[in-house]
Amino acid sequence: MAKNVHEQQREDNIIEPALLLTAYCTGLFPMADGKEGPIRWYSPDPRGIIELNEFRVSRSLRQVLKKNIFEIRYNTAFEKVIRCCADRTETWISETIVNSYIELHKRGYAHSVESWIGDSFAGGLYGVAIGGAFFGESMCSKVSNASKVALVYLVNRLRERGYLLLDVQFLNPHLIQFGARTIPRSDYVERLQKAINKSCSFI
């Protein structure tokens, strides 16, 4: 797969959309080796997921939700979200990654969930939707709890629209608090195939 990526990376610094979508459908996803490094492909074993019917919201976050601090929007500022996620000292979101997912967004596969306070962008998340699978990529916050609220809205939307799989790739303490867990890669691939063959619409 890495060889094919090298051969099919275009002159405008982008991974071919067809290759990227094919990778997701087989359980692979790309990460750059730093802001300027090469693209590497991953298929973790075990794989991190959030079971949509087991998603947990803490009492403190429920209080934040009740206050309606944020207005949630979908796909209104995709590039702003991904560049916010990339704006870290250590990141796997290189310019190639940014360009590639902006192209997927233009084609209707990559989506953002954004938290706003008035006209000010407060944070959010982005990911890729194929069939009934949503592949969460990254989250960012400029205001406390902005990305957490966006995740709650993402899960609610996926439930409402009949999605079967929310892939979070790797576990971290931030995701574990929401009930994220790991499953063996073999189980993940089986669930992935079932999910991508289901017809769902994110927007």
PyMOL commands that set and color helices and strands:
alter all, ss='L'
color gray80, all
select helices_A, chain A and resi 2-8+17-25+52-54+59-67+78-86+95-106+146-160+173-176+185-196
alter helices_A, ss='H'
color red, helices_A
select strands_A, chain A and resi 9-10+14-15+29-32+39-42+47-49+71-74+110-117+120-130+133-141+165-169+181-183
alter strands_A, ss='S'
color yellow, strands_A
deselect
rebuild
show_as cartoon
